[in-house]
């Protein structure tokens, strides 16, 4: 049980045993001196709301929400940040008295990882986004705020990409970004950044897109991560692209969630390095 002087937080999902979040937040708490304990919470697929309410009733202060409950969390929250509203999904919940505040830190985590860790600015860049599900939707507003000149959304079902492009058309126009989706397809010529927001890497499939989009100056970024490069990264590397996985995004979105809860922004760099080293060491069997 948690010590009474500590504030309780958790990550809730199904499945949840694989989550790296407790490890990350324990290091953030140690680094910042914040009195935080953080655990994993497995919720039944049909029992998210009940598990969430029980956690807060027992004194919990905040939750990270993972698959498959992000859309449900968005519906339950009584107040939403603009980025959670735009995403239609919530990955961070904070109890404010009687109010339940919902935020989405995934997109800002992605943007920070690409700009800070991968040293690839979005300002004036041509960006290709593969996928039109929740992960893609959560990324678009933070992406547009960074000032790319063009954003193309490609999805297996073209209509979903068109729908997403239409949803963000007004914001893109305000930002001076040319936003196209679905049927418009990939423009000829290489992109500066290609983001794989599909779950393709889970079943070792590469999303369908024209390889001419890849060049030697392209950053090919997979939101998935593992000890080995994903199939998408391996595919992109064959065309000379620089590659990165989503481990840095995981740490950066966690740092932003910690800030939403505590008002303190931890340094993700040493935590990312430690996480990467422990994954490599597990792979090597040490």
C-alpha positions in Angstrom: 0.0 0.0 0.0 1.1 3.6 -0.6 2.5 5.7 2.2 -0.2 8.2 3.4 2.0 11.2 2.7 2.3 10.3 -1.0 -0.1 11.1 -3.8 -1.4 8.2 -5.8 -1.3 8.0 -9.6 -1.7 5.1 -12.0 -1.9 4.0 -15.6 -5.1 2.3 -16.5 -5.7 0.0 -19.5 -6.2 -3.5 -20.7 -3.7 -5.1 -21.1 -1.5 -3.2 -18.7 1.3 -5.6 -17.4 3.7 -4.4 -20.2 3.4 -0.7 -19.4 6.7 1.1 -18.8 4.9 4.1 -17.2 5.5 3.1 -13.5 9.2 2.9 -14.2 9.2 6.3 -15.9 7.1 8.1 -13.3 9.2 6.6 -10.4 12.3 8.2 -12.0 10.4 11.5 -12.5 9.4 11.5 -8.8 13.0 10.8 -7.7 14.4 13.5 -10.0 11.9 16.2 -8.9 11.4 15.2 -5.3 7.6 15.2 -5.8 5.8 12.8 -3.4 4.3 10.5 -6.0 3.6 6.8 -6.0 2.5 5.3 -9.3 1.0 1.9 -10.1 -0.6 -0.2 -12.9 -4.3 -0.6 -12.9 -6.0 -3.4 -15.0 -9.6 -2.5 -15.8 -12.1 -5.0 -17.3 -12.9 -4.1 -20.9 -16.5 -3.2 -19.9 -15.6 -1.8 -16.5 -13.4 1.3 -17.2 -15.7 3.9 -15.6 -16.2 1.8 -12.5 -12.4 1.1 -12.0 -11.6 4.8 -12.6 -14.2 6.0 -10.1 -13.0 3.5 -7.5 -9.4 4.7 -7.9 -10.4 8.4 -7.3 -12.8 7.4 -4.5 -9.8 5.8 -2.7 -7.8 9.0 -2.8 -6.2 8.7 -6.3 -5.1 12.1 -7.8 -4.5 11.3 -11.5 -4.5 8.6 -14.1 -2.8 7.9 -17.4 -5.3 6.2 -19.7 -4.1 3.8 -22.3 -5.6 1.4 -24.9 -8.5 0.8 -25.3 -10.1 3.4 -23.0 -8.9 6.8 -24.3 -12.1 7.7 -26.2 -14.3 6.6 -23.2 -12.1 8.7 -20.9 -12.8 11.7 -23.1 -16.6 11.2 -22.8 -16.4 10.9 -19.0 -14.2 13.9 -18.3 -16.1 17.0 -17.1 -13.5 19.4 -18.6 -11.2 19.0 -21.6 -8.1 20.7 -22.7 -8.1 22.1 -26.3 -5.8 19.3 -27.5 -8.0 16.6 -25.9 -11.0 18.1 -27.6 -9.2 18.1 -30.9 -8.0 14.5 -30.5 -11.4 13.2 -29.2 -9.3 11.1 -26.8 -7.9 11.5 -23.3 -4.7 9.9 -22.0 -4.3 12.0 -18.8 -7.0 12.6 -16.1 -6.6 14.9 -13.1 -9.1 15.2 -10.3 -9.8 18.9 -9.5 -12.1 18.9 -6.5 -15.4 17.6 -8.0 -14.2 18.2 -11.6 -12.4 15.6 -13.7 -10.0 17.3 -16.1 -9.0 15.4 -19.3 -5.9 16.1 -21.4 -4.1 14.5 -24.2 -0.3 14.6 -24.0 0.4 12.1 -26.9 0.7 14.6 -29.7 2.9 17.0 -27.7 5.0 14.1 -26.7 5.5 13.1 -30.3 6.4 16.7 -31.4 8.8 17.2 -28.6 10.6 13.9 -29.2 11.0 14.7 -32.9 12.1 18.3 -32.4 14.3 17.9 -29.3 15.7 14.3 -29.4 15.6 13.7 -33.2 16.6 17.4 -33.8 14.1 17.7 -36.7 12.1 21.0 -36.7 8.6 21.0 -38.1 8.6 24.7 -39.1 8.3 24.8 -42.9 8.6 21.0 -43.2 6.6 18.6 -45.4 5.1 16.0 -43.2 3.4 12.7 -44.2 1.2 11.1 -41.6 0.4 7.4 -42.1 -2.9 6.3 -40.4 -6.1 8.0 -39.4 -7.0 6.4 -36.1 -6.8 7.8 -32.6 -3.0 8.0 -32.5 -3.0 10.1 -35.7 -5.8 12.3 -34.6 -4.1 13.1 -31.3 -1.0 14.2 -33.2 -2.5 16.7 -35.7 -3.2 19.8 -33.6 0.3 19.8 -31.9 1.8 19.2 -35.3 0.0 22.1 -37.0 1.0 24.4 -34.1 4.7 23.8 -35.0 4.2 25.4 -38.5 4.8 22.7 -41.2 4.2 24.0 -44.7 2.3 20.8 -45.7 0.7 17.8 -44.0 -0.5 14.8 -45.9 -2.7 12.1 -44.2 -2.7 8.7 -45.8 -4.8 5.8 -44.6 -5.9 2.4 -45.9 -9.5 3.6 -45.9 -9.1 6.9 -47.8 -12.4 8.2 -46.5 -11.1 8.3 -42.9 -8.1 10.3 -43.9 -10.4 12.7 -45.8 -12.6 13.0 -42.8 -9.6 13.9 -40.6 -8.3 16.4 -43.1 -11.7 18.1 -43.1 -11.9 18.1 -39.3 -8.6 20.1 -39.1 -9.0 22.1 -42.3 -9.8 25.5 -40.6 -6.9 25.3 -38.2 -4.5 24.3 -41.0 -5.6 27.2 -43.1 -5.1 29.6 -40.1 -1.6 28.2 -39.8 -0.8 28.5 -43.5 -0.4 24.7 -43.8 -1.5 22.8 -46.9 -3.5 19.9 -45.5 -4.5 17.0 -47.7 -5.9 13.5 -47.0 -6.9 10.2 -48.3 -8.0 10.4 -52.0 -5.5 13.2 -52.7 -2.8 10.7 -51.9 1.0 11.2 -51.5 2.5 14.0 -53.5 5.6 13.2 -55.5 8.9 14.1 -54.0 10.4 13.3 -50.6 9.0 14.4 -47.3 11.0 15.8 -44.4 9.2 13.7 -41.8 7.1 10.6 -42.2 5.2 9.4 -39.1 3.8 5.9 -38.9 0.7 6.2 -36.6 -0.7 2.8 -37.7 -0.4 -0.3 -35.6 1.3 -2.1 -38.5 4.5 -2.7 -36.5 2.5 -4.9 -34.1 1.8 -7.4 -36.8 5.0 -6.7 -38.8 3.3 -5.0 -41.7 4.5 -1.8 -43.5 1.7 0.7 -44.2 1.1 1.2 -47.9 2.7 4.4 -49.2 4.9 5.4 -52.2 8.5 4.8 -51.4 9.4 8.0 -53.4 8.3 9.9 -50.3 11.5 8.6 -48.6 14.9 10.3 -49.1 18.2 10.6 -47.3 17.1 13.8 -45.5 13.8 12.1 -44.4 13.1 11.3 -40.7 11.0 8.1 -40.7 9.4 7.9 -37.3 7.4 5.0 -35.9 5.1 5.6 -32.9 5.6 2.0 -31.9 8.9 1.0 -30.2 10.8 -2.1 -29.3 14.3 -3.4 -28.6 14.7 -4.0 -32.4 14.0 -1.5 -35.1 10.4 -1.9 -36.3 9.6 -3.2 -39.8 8.6 0.3 -40.9 12.0 1.6 -39.7 13.8 -1.2 -41.5 11.8 -0.5 -44.7 12.6 3.3 -44.5 16.3 2.6 -43.8 16.6 0.8 -47.2 15.9 4.1 -48.9 18.5 6.0 -46.8 16.1 7.6 -44.4 17.0 8.4 -40.8 14.8 6.4 -38.4 13.5 6.7 -34.9 10.9 4.7 -32.8 8.3 6.0 -30.3 10.2 5.3 -27.0 11.1 9.0 -26.8 7.5 9.9 -27.4 6.4 7.7 -24.5 8.8 9.4 -22.2 7.9 12.9 -23.5 4.1 12.4 -23.2 4.7 11.0 -19.6 6.8 14.2 -18.7 3.9 16.4 -20.0 1.4 14.3 -17.9 3.6 14.7 -14.8 3.5 18.5 -15.5 -0.3 18.5 -15.9 -0.6 16.8 -12.5 2.2 18.4 -10.5 3.1 21.7 -12.2 6.7 20.5 -12.4 8.3 19.5 -15.7 10.8 16.7 -15.3 13.8 16.1 -17.6 13.0 13.2 -19.9 16.5 12.7 -21.4 18.1 10.7 -18.6 15.0 8.6 -18.2 14.9 7.9 -21.9 18.6 6.9 -21.9 18.0 4.5 -18.9 14.9 3.0 -20.5 16.7 2.4 -23.8 19.7 0.8 -22.0 17.5 -1.5 -20.0 15.7 -2.6 -23.2 19.0 -3.3 -24.9 20.2 -5.2 -21.9 17.1 -7.3 -21.8 17.4 -8.1 -25.5 21.0 -9.2 -24.9 19.8 -11.5 -22.1 21.9 -9.9 -19.4 
